[in-house]
Amino acid sequence: MVSRILFIGGTTASGKSALALAIAERTGAMVINADAQQLYRDLAILTARPDAAEEARAEHRLYGILPPDAASSAGWWLERVLPVLEEAESRSLPVILVGGTGFYMKALLEGLAPVPPIPPEIRHRLRALDLPAPELHRRLEARDPVTAARLRPRDRQRILRALEVVEATGRPLAAWQSETRPRIDLAGRVRGVALLPAREDVQERILRRLDAMLAAGALEELAALARERPDLATLPIARVHGCREFLAHLAGRVTLEEARRRTVEVTRRYAKRQRTFFRHQFAGFTLLEELGETAERRADALGRWLGGRDGASC
């Protein structure tokens, strides 16, 4: 069986992939992607995917497997990660699940609500409503007050999802979620850490990483994909941070500096949401807010735990 499974989550640009690789080299662990943006086969630089040299240092799975016109979800990812975990188990390999898409990790740890498929006509009708998110939230409060209380009034996507469920099934999303069950028994062999650098450091980290991406050719890889797919701005991959912003620059609508500034701001807001999610949705995770000098010590401690040797604190 898989001896132990380490979850490494946290904010973007916090060093999750580097920590995972350092631990994998110490333990021979399989590194599995839990980041929605790094699922795409294109825009490897802009999504900060491990490069070929890094992948050669440890076994990596579920990176670069989606074409640009395909969308993913927690359910889609869950169906693909379970066979990989079974393979690791058959080979007695420890596992590191790493990424910033916290809902993927939560789905594996806690399961997904068994909601039936939503008829397309209901989805299209609700998503065509020209109403502000707070008004949609008020409608949800009348039909599913428990879910409404969990959602921010401006979280349009999740509010619409909850409205779709109650409209299509006649049951509140909260009722479906109460029936969730994990798909795999992880009891006793899981540890989780979340890298959450101080708020004042996040923007600087994002900026440094973005400048490194641009120096490595992120703009050129985006331009090449745009030539191949003129409809790029309408595809699911366009949700990658920086994709639409730098496409606007390539089209001559904004300067490079303005596209850079917008990308940093979009990414900073995303990091803020990640920080909130990991702090409040993963009660058992160790929160690592002071990064940097202690990285080697943490990799050693987590490597010892993953290898089943000791549980030294990190």
Secondary structure, DSSP 8 states (H G I E B T S, - for coil): ----EEEEEE-TTSSHHHHHHHHHHHHT-EEEE--SGGGBSS-TTTTT---HHHHHHS-EESSS-B-TT----HHHHHHHHHHHHHHHHHTT--EEEE-S-HHHHHHHHH---------HHHHHHHHT----HHHHHHHHHHH-HHHHHHS-TT-HHHHHHHHHHHHHHSS-HHHHHTT---SS--TTSEEEEEE---HHHHHHHHHHHHHHHHHHTHHHHHHHHHHH-TTGGGSGGGGSTTHHHHHHHHTTSS-HHHHHHHHHHHHHHHHHHHHHHHHHH-TTSEEE---STTHHHHHHHHHHHHTTS-----
